[in-house]
């Protein structure tokens, strides 16, 4: 309400919040999984409750949800995190179907590995790791270009998108081979 009162509306809303707790089946932690869902999924729904009425009323604007390539398919240590990011991809697609005809843009950001305090806890090699500044520039470029699926770095995310077109056994084989798990 304060933003609308001060600025006369909302142009772009970016949801960029997440909790990453590395988790596998042998260290499943229900409390941590619930916390991950609360922040990554329910937090996005809380945002929608606040901004959808404004965007619908003004009939313009753009909504950007940040998911992750971890939502594109099962990955090691992403037992709780990955499912929340898959849900955000689904949510963005559904919102696009509902909002695009009304003149409201929707985008979903699916970054690969970005150098942040969360990824600093990873004990594995992160392919195509980029800086947070570079990620921010790519997000802004995608928003400016009106892209729906903003993903980067393409040398990494493009390979993942291709692998998802193959039979699931290929995905599993590549994940096992590249992670050693």
Secondary structure, DSSP 8 states (H G I E B T S, - for coil): -HHHHHHSS-SEEEE-------B-GGG--HHHHHHHHIIIIIHHHHHHHHHHHHHHHHT--EEEEE--GGGSS--TTBTTHHHHHHHHHHHHHHHHHHHGGGT-EEEEEEE--EESTTGGG--S--TT-EEHHHHHHHHHHHHHTT-SEEEE-HHHHHHHHHHTTS-HHHHHHHHHHHH--
